Amino acid sequence: MKHSETLGIAVSKKLKERGWTLRQASIRTHVSHNTIGDMAQGIIPGRGMVIQWAEGLNESVNEWLILAGYDPIPTELCLPAGTPPEVREEIMRLLKKSNA
């Protein structure tokens, strides 16, 4: 398993900022409480989980990917405002699957 002290600190800080337990964070981000606990200890999950975590927080996916040691999503793949939700969901599903 890969580790990142930076990721662990950032996840722990985010939980504290929001006043969330692992289970509360899990409900809001749709990432399992076990995975969030691992992340808070610096264990790096798959790229798809990092994306899901960031989206659940409504924060920058690329910032969280970088914290976890992954390459950011190239700007040319970022979706413009007004992209239909079903298109966005399919693209994100494929991105998550490509590096799960």
VMD Tcl script that draws the C-alpha trace (Angstrom):
set ca {
  {0.00 0.00 0.00}
  {1.19 3.47 -0.84}
  {1.26 6.08 1.91}
  {1.14 9.86 1.94}
  {1.52 11.81 5.15}
  {0.26 14.87 3.29}
  {-2.97 13.13 2.33}
  {-3.49 11.86 5.87}
  {-3.06 15.33 7.33}
  {-5.39 16.89 4.72}
  {-8.16 14.32 5.29}
  {-7.90 14.61 9.08}
  {-7.99 18.40 8.81}
  {-11.03 18.29 6.53}
  {-12.91 16.00 8.93}
  {-12.10 18.31 11.83}
  {-13.05 21.47 9.86}
  {-16.44 20.04 9.03}
  {-16.95 18.43 12.41}
  {-17.60 15.06 10.80}
  {-17.11 11.57 12.14}
  {-15.95 8.94 9.66}
  {-19.53 7.74 9.26}
  {-20.88 11.27 8.69}
  {-18.19 11.86 6.06}
  {-19.08 8.55 4.45}
  {-22.73 9.53 4.14}
  {-21.84 12.86 2.57}
  {-19.11 11.66 0.21}
  {-20.28 8.11 -0.59}
  {-16.81 6.82 0.31}
  {-16.81 4.03 2.91}
  {-15.92 5.04 6.46}
  {-13.14 2.43 6.41}
  {-11.58 4.02 3.33}
  {-11.85 7.49 4.85}
  {-10.20 6.19 8.03}
  {-7.40 4.70 5.95}
  {-6.99 7.97 4.06}
  {-6.77 9.85 7.37}
  {-3.90 7.52 8.26}
  {-2.19 8.35 4.97}
  {-3.12 5.21 3.05}
  {-3.73 6.18 -0.57}
  {-6.89 4.69 -2.09}
  {-7.49 4.16 -5.79}
  {-7.77 7.20 -8.01}
  {-11.54 6.71 -8.33}
  {-12.01 6.92 -4.57}
  {-10.01 10.14 -4.42}
  {-12.23 11.59 -7.15}
  {-15.36 10.47 -5.32}
  {-14.06 11.96 -2.03}
  {-13.31 15.33 -3.66}
  {-16.66 15.44 -5.45}
  {-18.44 14.55 -2.21}
  {-16.69 17.47 -0.53}
  {-17.51 19.69 -3.52}
  {-13.82 20.55 -3.75}
  {-11.21 20.48 -6.47}
  {-10.70 16.96 -7.75}
  {-7.25 17.86 -9.05}
  {-6.10 19.26 -5.71}
  {-7.08 16.01 -3.95}
  {-5.53 13.88 -6.71}
  {-2.25 15.75 -6.28}
  {-2.42 15.36 -2.47}
  {-2.79 11.62 -3.02}
  {0.16 11.50 -5.39}
  {-1.82 11.09 -8.61}
  {-1.51 13.15 -11.75}
  {-4.30 15.71 -12.12}
  {-6.95 15.36 -14.77}
  {-5.68 17.25 -17.84}
  {-7.39 20.59 -18.39}
  {-8.57 19.50 -21.81}
  {-10.63 16.77 -20.14}
  {-12.30 19.16 -17.71}
  {-15.94 19.58 -18.52}
  {-17.44 22.94 -19.42}
  {-20.34 24.40 -17.49}
  {-23.63 23.20 -18.88}
  {-22.43 19.69 -19.68}
  {-25.49 17.44 -19.29}
  {-25.36 15.44 -16.04}
  {-25.61 12.09 -17.83}
  {-22.58 12.94 -20.00}
  {-20.61 14.12 -16.97}
  {-21.50 10.97 -15.01}
  {-20.42 8.68 -17.84}
  {-17.10 10.50 -18.31}
  {-16.41 10.42 -14.57}
  {-17.34 6.72 -14.42}
  {-14.83 5.98 -17.16}
  {-12.11 8.06 -15.47}
  {-12.68 6.29 -12.14}
  {-12.68 2.88 -13.82}
  {-9.48 3.60 -15.73}
  {-7.44 3.86 -12.55}
  {-9.55 2.24 -9.84}
}
mol new
graphics top color blue
foreach p $ca { graphics top sphere $p radius 0.5 }
foreach p [lrange $ca 0 end-1] q [lrange $ca 1 end] { graphics top cylinder $p $q radius 0.2 }
display resetview
